């Protein structure tokens, strides 16, 4: 497989994941991070970082909006549930292990 085709397939898989996570609003970011070590915010950050590496200026919020399909404040208001203290504690560990110190 040539590099261009591989890149197209990877991009298609990413778009499908993005669309799936837009539809699965019942899945909370904190649960994703606690179970897998990444969440929608991580994916949007990776998108932003890839843009920045290519000389495209993109803020954290612009990256989130590109991934979520709406401003992150709107996403949080519509879909983010309050996390239990236990989930928050798990998140702190998962965040440190997978992202680094806050």
Jmol script that loads the backbone (N, CA, C; Angstrom):
load data "model"
ATOM      1  N   UNK A   1       0.848  -1.172   0.000  1.00  0.00           N
ATOM      2  CA  UNK A   1       0.000   0.000   0.000  1.00  0.00           C
ATOM      3  C   UNK A   1       0.895   1.237   0.000  1.00  0.00           C
ATOM      4  N   UNK A   2       0.563   2.205  -0.840  1.00  0.00           N
ATOM      5  CA  UNK A   2       1.384   3.414  -0.886  1.00  0.00           C
ATOM      6  C   UNK A   2       1.011   4.355   0.264  1.00  0.00           C
ATOM      7  N   UNK A   3       1.900   5.291   0.523  1.00  0.00           N
ATOM      8  CA  UNK A   3       1.756   6.196   1.670  1.00  0.00           C
ATOM      9  C   UNK A   3       0.483   7.045   1.586  1.00  0.00           C
ATOM     10  N   UNK A   4       0.154   7.547   0.401  1.00  0.00           N
ATOM     11  CA  UNK A   4      -1.043   8.389   0.242  1.00  0.00           C
ATOM     12  C   UNK A   4      -2.313   7.600   0.557  1.00  0.00           C
ATOM     13  N   UNK A   5      -2.388   6.371   0.088  1.00  0.00           N
ATOM     14  CA  UNK A   5      -3.564   5.529   0.366  1.00  0.00           C
ATOM     15  C   UNK A   5      -3.662   5.229   1.852  1.00  0.00           C
ATOM     16  N   UNK A   6      -2.525   4.899   2.473  1.00  0.00           N
ATOM     17  CA  UNK A   6      -2.528   4.643   3.922  1.00  0.00           C
ATOM     18  C   UNK A   6      -3.016   5.876   4.687  1.00  0.00           C
ATOM     19  N   UNK A   7      -2.557   7.052   4.309  1.00  0.00           N
ATOM     20  CA  UNK A   7      -2.982   8.292   4.966  1.00  0.00           C
ATOM     21  C   UNK A   7      -4.480   8.512   4.779  1.00  0.00           C
ATOM     22  N   UNK A   8      -4.990   8.250   3.588  1.00  0.00           N
ATOM     23  CA  UNK A   8      -6.432   8.393   3.333  1.00  0.00           C
ATOM     24  C   UNK A   8      -7.242   7.436   4.195  1.00  0.00           C
ATOM     25  N   UNK A   9      -6.781   6.198   4.316  1.00  0.00           N
ATOM     26  CA  UNK A   9      -7.488   5.211   5.138  1.00  0.00           C
ATOM     27  C   UNK A   9      -7.448   5.592   6.618  1.00  0.00           C
ATOM     28  N   UNK A  10      -6.283   6.050   7.079  1.00  0.00           N
ATOM     29  CA  UNK A  10      -6.159   6.492   8.471  1.00  0.00           C
ATOM     30  C   UNK A  10      -7.075   7.675   8.740  1.00  0.00           C
ATOM     31  N   UNK A  11      -7.138   8.608   7.807  1.00  0.00           N
ATOM     32  CA  UNK A  11      -8.025   9.771   7.965  1.00  0.00           C
ATOM     33  C   UNK A  11      -9.488   9.339   7.991  1.00  0.00           C
ATOM     34  N   UNK A  12      -9.849   8.386   7.153  1.00  0.00           N
ATOM     35  CA  UNK A  12     -11.233   7.897   7.137  1.00  0.00           C
ATOM     36  C   UNK A  12     -11.577   7.217   8.458  1.00  0.00           C
ATOM     37  N   UNK A  13     -10.649   6.444   8.999  1.00  0.00           N
ATOM     38  CA  UNK A  13     -10.889   5.779  10.289  1.00  0.00           C
ATOM     39  C   UNK A  13     -11.021   6.816  11.396  1.00  0.00           C
ATOM     40  N   UNK A  14     -10.190   7.858  11.366  1.00  0.00           N
ATOM     41  CA  UNK A  14     -10.280   8.927  12.358  1.00  0.00           C
ATOM     42  C   UNK A  14     -11.636   9.627  12.274  1.00  0.00           C
ATOM     43  N   UNK A  15     -12.077   9.954  11.065  1.00  0.00           N
ATOM     44  CA  UNK A  15     -13.377  10.621  10.913  1.00  0.00           C
ATOM     45  C   UNK A  15     -14.513   9.736  11.422  1.00  0.00           C
ATOM     46  N   UNK A  16     -14.408   8.447  11.180  1.00  0.00           N
ATOM     47  CA  UNK A  16     -15.446   7.530  11.664  1.00  0.00           C
ATOM     48  C   UNK A  16     -15.453   7.476  13.193  1.00  0.00           C
ATOM     49  N   UNK A  17     -14.277   7.444  13.803  1.00  0.00           N
ATOM     50  CA  UNK A  17     -14.184   7.485  15.266  1.00  0.00           C
ATOM     51  C   UNK A  17     -14.769   8.793  15.792  1.00  0.00           C
ATOM     52  N   UNK A  18     -14.379   9.911  15.185  1.00  0.00           N
ATOM     53  CA  UNK A  18     -14.903  11.221  15.594  1.00  0.00           C
ATOM     54  C   UNK A  18     -16.432  11.240  15.514  1.00  0.00           C
ATOM     55  N   UNK A  19     -16.970  10.789  14.397  1.00  0.00           N
ATOM     56  CA  UNK A  19     -18.428  10.793  14.222  1.00  0.00           C
ATOM     57  C   UNK A  19     -19.110   9.869  15.225  1.00  0.00           C
ATOM     58  N   UNK A  20     -18.505   8.725  15.475  1.00  0.00           N
ATOM     59  CA  UNK A  20     -19.058   7.779  16.446  1.00  0.00           C
ATOM     60  C   UNK A  20     -19.116   8.416  17.838  1.00  0.00           C
ATOM     61  N   UNK A  21     -18.033   9.096  18.225  1.00  0.00           N
ATOM     62  CA  UNK A  21     -18.000   9.727  19.549  1.00  0.00           C
ATOM     63  C   UNK A  21     -18.920  10.938  19.631  1.00  0.00           C
ATOM     64  N   UNK A  22     -19.204  11.583  18.516  1.00  0.00           N
ATOM     65  CA  UNK A  22     -20.202  12.668  18.509  1.00  0.00           C
ATOM     66  C   UNK A  22     -21.596  12.106  18.759  1.00  0.00           C
ATOM     67  N   UNK A  23     -21.856  10.918  18.229  1.00  0.00           N
ATOM     68  CA  UNK A  23     -23.169  10.288  18.399  1.00  0.00           C
ATOM     69  C   UNK A  23     -23.329   9.665  19.782  1.00  0.00           C
ATOM     70  N   UNK A  24     -22.260   9.151  20.352  1.00  0.00           N
ATOM     71  CA  UNK A  24     -22.313   8.471  21.647  1.00  0.00           C
ATOM     72  C   UNK A  24     -22.138   9.480  22.783  1.00  0.00           C
ATOM     73  N   UNK A  25     -23.101  10.373  22.865  1.00  0.00           N
ATOM     74  CA  UNK A  25     -23.048  11.418  23.889  1.00  0.00           C
ATOM     75  C   UNK A  25     -23.238  10.856  25.293  1.00  0.00           C
ATOM     76  N   UNK A  26     -23.684   9.608  25.384  1.00  0.00           N
ATOM     77  CA  UNK A  26     -23.847   8.971  26.690  1.00  0.00           C
ATOM     78  C   UNK A  26     -22.503   8.541  27.278  1.00  0.00           C
ATOM     79  N   UNK A  27     -21.482   8.446  26.452  1.00  0.00           N
ATOM     80  CA  UNK A  27     -20.155   8.050  26.911  1.00  0.00           C
ATOM     81  C   UNK A  27     -19.425   9.301  27.383  1.00  0.00           C
ATOM     82  N   UNK A  28     -19.104   9.329  28.656  1.00  0.00           N
ATOM     83  CA  UNK A  28     -18.455  10.497  29.249  1.00  0.00           C
ATOM     84  C   UNK A  28     -16.947  10.464  29.012  1.00  0.00           C
ATOM     85  N   UNK A  29     -16.369  11.637  28.827  1.00  0.00           N
ATOM     86  CA  UNK A  29     -14.914  11.737  28.651  1.00  0.00           C
ATOM     87  C   UNK A  29     -14.167  11.118  29.824  1.00  0.00           C
ATOM     88  N   UNK A  30     -14.640  11.358  31.022  1.00  0.00           N
ATOM     89  CA  UNK A  30     -13.944  10.847  32.206  1.00  0.00           C
ATOM     90  C   UNK A  30     -13.906   9.318  32.195  1.00  0.00           C
ATOM     91  N   UNK A  31     -14.982   8.691  31.733  1.00  0.00           N
ATOM     92  CA  UNK A  31     -15.003   7.230  31.636  1.00  0.00           C
ATOM     93  C   UNK A  31     -14.022   6.741  30.574  1.00  0.00           C
ATOM     94  N   UNK A  32     -13.977   7.443  29.441  1.00  0.00           N
ATOM     95  CA  UNK A  32     -13.027   7.075  28.389  1.00  0.00           C
ATOM     96  C   UNK A  32     -11.596   7.179  28.909  1.00  0.00           C
ATOM     97  N   UNK A  33     -11.282   8.285  29.577  1.00  0.00           N
ATOM     98  CA  UNK A  33      -9.920   8.488  30.077  1.00  0.00           C
ATOM     99  C   UNK A  33      -9.580   7.435  31.124  1.00  0.00           C
ATOM    100  N   UNK A  34     -10.504   7.165  32.031  1.00  0.00           N
ATOM    101  CA  UNK A  34     -10.240   6.193  33.086  1.00  0.00           C
ATOM    102  C   UNK A  34     -10.029   4.784  32.533  1.00  0.00           C
ATOM    103  N   UNK A  35     -10.728   4.435  31.464  1.00  0.00           N
ATOM    104  CA  UNK A  35     -10.625   3.086  30.904  1.00  0.00           C
ATOM    105  C   UNK A  35      -9.523   2.945  29.857  1.00  0.00           C
ATOM    106  N   UNK A  36      -9.325   3.982  29.043  1.00  0.00           N
ATOM    107  CA  UNK A  36      -8.438   3.817  27.898  1.00  0.00           C
ATOM    108  C   UNK A  36      -7.224   4.742  27.890  1.00  0.00           C
ATOM    109  N   UNK A  37      -7.235   5.751  28.756  1.00  0.00           N
ATOM    110  CA  UNK A  37      -6.112   6.677  28.785  1.00  0.00           C
ATOM    111  C   UNK A  37      -6.202   7.806  27.779  1.00  0.00           C
ATOM    112  N   UNK A  38      -7.333   7.922  27.091  1.00  0.00           N
ATOM    113  CA  UNK A  38      -7.558   9.064  26.199  1.00  0.00           C
ATOM    114  C   UNK A  38      -9.057   9.331  26.125  1.00  0.00           C
ATOM    115  N   UNK A  39      -9.406  10.546  25.677  1.00  0.00           N
ATOM    116  CA  UNK A  39     -10.810  10.928  25.566  1.00  0.00           C
ATOM    117  C   UNK A  39     -10.978  11.885  24.387  1.00  0.00           C
ATOM    118  N   UNK A  40     -12.147  12.448  24.237  1.00  0.00           N
ATOM    119  CA  UNK A  40     -12.405  13.398  23.154  1.00  0.00           C
ATOM    120  C   UNK A  40     -11.443  14.582  23.229  1.00  0.00           C
ATOM    121  N   UNK A  41     -11.162  15.048  24.445  1.00  0.00           N
ATOM    122  CA  UNK A  41     -10.249  16.183  24.597  1.00  0.00           C
ATOM    123  C   UNK A  41      -8.848  15.824  24.123  1.00  0.00           C
ATOM    124  N   UNK A  42      -8.413  14.607  24.390  1.00  0.00           N
ATOM    125  CA  UNK A  42      -7.103  14.162  23.903  1.00  0.00           C
ATOM    126  C   UNK A  42      -7.089  14.149  22.376  1.00  0.00           C
ATOM    127  N   UNK A  43      -8.121  13.573  21.780  1.00  0.00           N
ATOM    128  CA  UNK A  43      -8.191  13.514  20.322  1.00  0.00           C
ATOM    129  C   UNK A  43      -8.198  14.905  19.710  1.00  0.00           C
ATOM    130  N   UNK A  44      -8.926  15.818  20.313  1.00  0.00           N
ATOM    131  CA  UNK A  44      -8.951  17.188  19.787  1.00  0.00           C
ATOM    132  C   UNK A  44      -7.595  17.863  19.972  1.00  0.00           C
ATOM    133  N   UNK A  45      -6.899  17.553  21.065  1.00  0.00           N
ATOM    134  CA  UNK A  45      -5.567  18.117  21.287  1.00  0.00           C
ATOM    135  C   UNK A  45      -4.579  17.565  20.257  1.00  0.00           C
ATOM    136  N   UNK A  46      -4.668  16.281  19.968  1.00  0.00           N
ATOM    137  CA  UNK A  46      -3.786  15.693  18.963  1.00  0.00           C
ATOM    138  C   UNK A  46      -4.037  16.321  17.589  1.00  0.00           C
ATOM    139  N   UNK A  47      -5.293  16.588  17.301  1.00  0.00           N
ATOM    140  CA  UNK A  47      -5.667  17.253  16.043  1.00  0.00           C
ATOM    141  C   UNK A  47      -5.051  18.653  16.000  1.00  0.00           C
ATOM    142  N   UNK A  48      -5.202  19.395  17.084  1.00  0.00           N
ATOM    143  CA  UNK A  48      -4.640  20.744  17.186  1.00  0.00           C
ATOM    144  C   UNK A  48      -3.121  20.703  17.041  1.00  0.00           C
ATOM    145  N   UNK A  49      -2.470  19.782  17.734  1.00  0.00           N
ATOM    146  CA  UNK A  49      -1.012  19.672  17.672  1.00  0.00           C
ATOM    147  C   UNK A  49      -0.549  19.343  16.250  1.00  0.00           C
ATOM    148  N   UNK A  50      -1.280  18.479  15.551  1.00  0.00           N
ATOM    149  CA  UNK A  50      -0.920  18.143  14.171  1.00  0.00           C
ATOM    150  C   UNK A  50      -1.038  19.377  13.277  1.00  0.00           C
ATOM    151  N   UNK A  51      -2.079  20.165  13.488  1.00  0.00           N
ATOM    152  CA  UNK A  51      -2.238  21.408  12.717  1.00  0.00           C
ATOM    153  C   UNK A  51      -1.085  22.357  13.011  1.00  0.00           C
ATOM    154  N   UNK A  52      -0.787  22.552  14.291  1.00  0.00           N
ATOM    155  CA  UNK A  52       0.289  23.466  14.689  1.00  0.00           C
ATOM    156  C   UNK A  52       1.632  23.024  14.117  1.00  0.00           C
ATOM    157  N   UNK A  53       1.897  21.708  14.118  1.00  0.00           N
ATOM    158  CA  UNK A  53       3.154  21.185  13.571  1.00  0.00           C
ATOM    159  C   UNK A  53       3.293  21.485  12.086  1.00  0.00           C
ATOM    160  N   UNK A  54       2.172  21.681  11.414  1.00  0.00           N
ATOM    161  CA  UNK A  54       2.188  21.971   9.980  1.00  0.00           C
ATOM    162  C   UNK A  54       2.071  23.470   9.704  1.00  0.00           C
ATOM    163  N   UNK A  55       2.227  24.273  10.752  1.00  0.00           N
ATOM    164  CA  UNK A  55       2.183  25.722  10.584  1.00  0.00           C
ATOM    165  C   UNK A  55       0.791  26.311  10.526  1.00  0.00           C
ATOM    166  N   UNK A  56      -0.211  25.513  10.881  1.00  0.00           N
ATOM    167  CA  UNK A  56      -1.593  26.002  10.905  1.00  0.00           C
ATOM    168  C   UNK A  56      -1.897  26.420  12.338  1.00  0.00           C
ATOM    169  N   UNK A  57      -2.178  27.697  12.525  1.00  0.00           N
ATOM    170  CA  UNK A  57      -2.496  28.160  13.869  1.00  0.00           C
ATOM    171  C   UNK A  57      -3.884  27.670  14.260  1.00  0.00           C
ATOM    172  N   UNK A  58      -3.944  26.976  15.381  1.00  0.00           N
ATOM    173  CA  UNK A  58      -5.212  26.464  15.888  1.00  0.00           C
ATOM    174  C   UNK A  58      -5.118  26.462  17.401  1.00  0.00           C
ATOM    175  N   UNK A  59      -6.097  27.084  18.035  1.00  0.00           N
ATOM    176  CA  UNK A  59      -6.128  27.121  19.498  1.00  0.00           C
ATOM    177  C   UNK A  59      -6.699  25.814  20.042  1.00  0.00           C
ATOM    178  N   UNK A  60      -6.549  25.637  21.332  1.00  0.00           N
ATOM    179  CA  UNK A  60      -7.123  24.475  22.018  1.00  0.00           C
ATOM    180  C   UNK A  60      -8.636  24.417  21.770  1.00  0.00           C
ATOM    181  N   UNK A  61      -9.299  25.560  21.910  1.00  0.00           N
ATOM    182  CA  UNK A  61     -10.753  25.607  21.711  1.00  0.00           C
ATOM    183  C   UNK A  61     -11.128  25.314  20.260  1.00  0.00           C
ATOM    184  N   UNK A  62     -10.362  25.819  19.312  1.00  0.00           N
ATOM    185  CA  UNK A  62     -10.645  25.540  17.897  1.00  0.00           C
ATOM    186  C   UNK A  62     -10.480  24.051  17.602  1.00  0.00           C
ATOM    187  N   UNK A  63      -9.488  23.421  18.209  1.00  0.00           N
ATOM    188  CA  UNK A  63      -9.309  21.982  18.040  1.00  0.00           C
ATOM    189  C   UNK A  63     -10.478  21.205  18.609  1.00  0.00           C
ATOM    190  N   UNK A  64     -10.935  21.620  19.785  1.00  0.00           N
ATOM    191  CA  UNK A  64     -12.084  20.932  20.390  1.00  0.00           C
ATOM    192  C   UNK A  64     -13.339  21.106  19.546  1.00  0.00           C
ATOM    193  N   UNK A  65     -13.557  22.318  19.054  1.00  0.00           N
ATOM    194  CA  UNK A  65     -14.750  22.547  18.227  1.00  0.00           C
ATOM    195  C   UNK A  65     -14.685  21.724  16.940  1.00  0.00           C
ATOM    196  N   UNK A  66     -13.497  21.619  16.348  1.00  0.00           N
ATOM    197  CA  UNK A  66     -13.346  20.814  15.133  1.00  0.00           C
ATOM    198  C   UNK A  66     -13.676  19.349  15.410  1.00  0.00           C
ATOM    199  N   UNK A  67     -13.282  18.861  16.583  1.00  0.00           N
ATOM    200  CA  UNK A  67     -13.541  17.457  16.907  1.00  0.00           C
ATOM    201  C   UNK A  67     -14.967  17.227  17.384  1.00  0.00           C
ATOM    202  N   UNK A  68     -15.479  18.107  18.236  1.00  0.00           N
ATOM    203  CA  UNK A  68     -16.804  17.918  18.829  1.00  0.00           C
ATOM    204  C   UNK A  68     -17.940  18.327  17.889  1.00  0.00           C
ATOM    205  N   UNK A  69     -17.634  19.210  16.945  1.00  0.00           N
ATOM    206  CA  UNK A  69     -18.674  19.707  16.050  1.00  0.00           C
ATOM    207  C   UNK A  69     -19.457  20.856  16.638  1.00  0.00           C
ATOM    208  N   UNK A  70     -18.990  21.388  17.752  1.00  0.00           N
ATOM    209  CA  UNK A  70     -19.620  22.514  18.440  1.00  0.00           C
ATOM    210  C   UNK A  70     -18.629  23.042  19.467  1.00  0.00           C
ATOM    211  N   UNK A  71     -18.848  24.244  19.963  1.00  0.00           N
ATOM    212  CA  UNK A  71     -17.955  24.749  21.021  1.00  0.00           C
ATOM    213  C   UNK A  71     -17.984  23.814  22.234  1.00  0.00           C
ATOM    214  N   UNK A  72     -16.829  23.678  22.897  1.00  0.00           N
ATOM    215  CA  UNK A  72     -16.752  22.745  24.021  1.00  0.00           C
ATOM    216  C   UNK A  72     -17.686  23.137  25.158  1.00  0.00           C
ATOM    217  N   UNK A  73     -17.925  24.422  25.354  1.00  0.00           N
ATOM    218  CA  UNK A  73     -18.861  24.848  26.406  1.00  0.00           C
ATOM    219  C   UNK A  73     -20.269  24.330  26.119  1.00  0.00           C
ATOM    220  N   UNK A  74     -20.655  24.348  24.856  1.00  0.00           N
ATOM    221  CA  UNK A  74     -21.972  23.828  24.469  1.00  0.00           C
ATOM    222  C   UNK A  74     -22.027  22.312  24.679  1.00  0.00           C
ATOM    223  N   UNK A  75     -20.949  21.604  24.289  1.00  0.00           N
ATOM    224  CA  UNK A  75     -20.887  20.150  24.495  1.00  0.00           C
ATOM    225  C   UNK A  75     -21.056  19.828  25.973  1.00  0.00           C
ATOM    226  N   UNK A  76     -20.294  20.528  26.823  1.00  0.00           N
ATOM    227  CA  UNK A  76     -20.352  20.274  28.263  1.00  0.00           C
ATOM    228  C   UNK A  76     -21.754  20.509  28.801  1.00  0.00           C
ATOM    229  N   UNK A  77     -22.365  21.596  28.376  1.00  0.00           N
ATOM    230  CA  UNK A  77     -23.715  21.927  28.857  1.00  0.00           C
ATOM    231  C   UNK A  77     -24.733  20.867  28.446  1.00  0.00           C
ATOM    232  N   UNK A  78     -24.623  20.383  27.221  1.00  0.00           N
ATOM    233  CA  UNK A  78     -25.587  19.413  26.701  1.00  0.00           C
ATOM    234  C   UNK A  78     -25.348  17.996  27.214  1.00  0.00           C
ATOM    235  N   UNK A  79     -24.078  17.587  27.311  1.00  0.00           N
ATOM    236  CA  UNK A  79     -23.793  16.170  27.471  1.00  0.00           C
ATOM    237  C   UNK A  79     -22.948  15.769  28.680  1.00  0.00           C
ATOM    238  N   UNK A  80     -22.255  16.685  29.298  1.00  0.00           N
ATOM    239  CA  UNK A  80     -21.354  16.289  30.382  1.00  0.00           C
ATOM    240  C   UNK A  80     -22.095  16.169  31.701  1.00  0.00           C
ATOM    241  N   UNK A  81     -22.002  15.000  32.303  1.00  0.00           N
ATOM    242  CA  UNK A  81     -22.633  14.742  33.599  1.00  0.00           C
ATOM    243  C   UNK A  81     -21.613  14.975  34.712  1.00  0.00           C
ATOM    244  N   UNK A  82     -22.095  15.221  35.887  1.00  0.00           N
ATOM    245  CA  UNK A  82     -21.221  15.387  37.051  1.00  0.00           C
ATOM    246  C   UNK A  82     -20.584  14.042  37.387  1.00  0.00           C
ATOM    247  N   UNK A  83     -19.286  14.062  37.588  1.00  0.00           N
ATOM    248  CA  UNK A  83     -18.559  12.828  37.900  1.00  0.00           C
ATOM    249  C   UNK A  83     -18.487  12.635  39.404  1.00  0.00           C
ATOM    250  N   UNK A  84     -18.574  11.391  39.811  1.00  0.00           N
ATOM    251  CA  UNK A  84     -18.475  11.057  41.230  1.00  0.00           C
ATOM    252  C   UNK A  84     -17.054  11.329  41.731  1.00  0.00           C
ATOM    253  N   UNK A  85     -16.891  11.494  43.027  1.00  0.00           N
ATOM    254  CA  UNK A  85     -15.542  11.676  43.576  1.00  0.00           C
ATOM    255  C   UNK A  85     -14.616  10.504  43.235  1.00  0.00           C
ATOM    256  N   UNK A  86     -15.155   9.291  43.179  1.00  0.00           N
ATOM    257  CA  UNK A  86     -14.350   8.122  42.833  1.00  0.00           C
ATOM    258  C   UNK A  86     -13.829   8.226  41.390  1.00  0.00           C
ATOM    259  N   UNK A  87     -14.720   8.606  40.464  1.00  0.00           N
ATOM    260  CA  UNK A  87     -14.308   8.752  39.074  1.00  0.00           C
ATOM    261  C   UNK A  87     -13.290   9.875  38.919  1.00  0.00           C
ATOM    262  N   UNK A  88     -13.477  10.949  39.678  1.00  0.00           N
ATOM    263  CA  UNK A  88     -12.538  12.064  39.619  1.00  0.00           C
ATOM    264  C   UNK A  88     -11.151  11.641  40.111  1.00  0.00           C
ATOM    265  N   UNK A  89     -11.118  10.834  41.169  1.00  0.00           N
ATOM    266  CA  UNK A  89      -9.838  10.336  41.685  1.00  0.00           C
ATOM    267  C   UNK A  89      -9.166   9.418  40.662  1.00  0.00           C
ATOM    268  N   UNK A  90      -9.943   8.536  40.023  1.00  0.00           N
ATOM    269  CA  UNK A  90      -9.410   7.669  38.976  1.00  0.00           C
ATOM    270  C   UNK A  90      -8.859   8.498  37.822  1.00  0.00           C
ATOM    271  N   UNK A  91      -9.585   9.565  37.498  1.00  0.00           N
ATOM    272  CA  UNK A  91      -9.178  10.435  36.405  1.00  0.00           C
ATOM    273  C   UNK A  91      -7.823  11.084  36.685  1.00  0.00           C
ATOM    274  N   UNK A  92      -7.616  11.545  37.897  1.00  0.00           N
ATOM    275  CA  UNK A  92      -6.343  12.186  38.241  1.00  0.00           C
ATOM    276  C   UNK A  92      -5.183  11.232  37.984  1.00  0.00           C
ATOM    277  N   UNK A  93      -5.357   9.977  38.337  1.00  0.00           N
ATOM    278  CA  UNK A  93      -4.315   8.967  38.100  1.00  0.00           C
ATOM    279  C   UNK A  93      -4.150   8.741  36.597  1.00  0.00           C
ATOM    280  N   UNK A  94      -5.247   8.528  35.893  1.00  0.00           N
ATOM    281  CA  UNK A  94      -5.194   8.266  34.450  1.00  0.00           C
ATOM    282  C   UNK A  94      -4.579   9.443  33.704  1.00  0.00           C
ATOM    283  N   UNK A  95      -4.931  10.652  34.111  1.00  0.00           N
ATOM    284  CA  UNK A  95      -4.401  11.842  33.446  1.00  0.00           C
ATOM    285  C   UNK A  95      -2.884  11.907  33.628  1.00  0.00           C
ATOM    286  N   UNK A  96      -2.423  11.744  34.844  1.00  0.00           N
ATOM    287  CA  UNK A  96      -0.980  11.784  35.117  1.00  0.00           C
ATOM    288  C   UNK A  96      -0.236  10.703  34.310  1.00  0.00           C
ATOM    289  N   UNK A  97      -0.800   9.509  34.270  1.00  0.00           N
ATOM    290  CA  UNK A  97      -0.140   8.397  33.584  1.00  0.00           C
ATOM    291  C   UNK A  97      -0.106   8.577  32.077  1.00  0.00           C
ATOM    292  N   UNK A  98      -1.129   9.212  31.525  1.00  0.00           N
ATOM    293  CA  UNK A  98      -1.258   9.275  30.071  1.00  0.00           C
ATOM    294  C   UNK A  98      -0.969  10.642  29.458  1.00  0.00           C
ATOM    295  N   UNK A  99      -1.113  11.686  30.233  1.00  0.00           N
ATOM    296  CA  UNK A  99      -0.913  13.030  29.707  1.00  0.00           C
ATOM    297  C   UNK A  99       0.230  13.740  30.398  1.00  0.00           C
ATOM    298  N   UNK A 100       0.301  13.586  31.700  1.00  0.00           N
ATOM    299  CA  UNK A 100       1.334  14.258  32.501  1.00  0.00           C
ATOM    300  C   UNK A 100       0.691  15.045  33.626  1.00  0.00           C
ATOM    301  N   UNK A 101       1.496  15.799  34.291  1.00  0.00           N
ATOM    302  CA  UNK A 101       0.991  16.608  35.398  1.00  0.00           C
ATOM    303  C   UNK A 101       0.086  17.708  34.879  1.00  0.00           C
ATOM    304  N   UNK A 102      -0.888  18.068  35.677  1.00  0.00           N
ATOM    305  CA  UNK A 102      -1.792  19.165  35.302  1.00  0.00           C
ATOM    306  C   UNK A 102      -1.131  20.478  35.552  1.00  0.00           C
TER     307      UNK A 102
END
end "model"
wireframe off; spacefill off
backbone 0.3
color backbone group
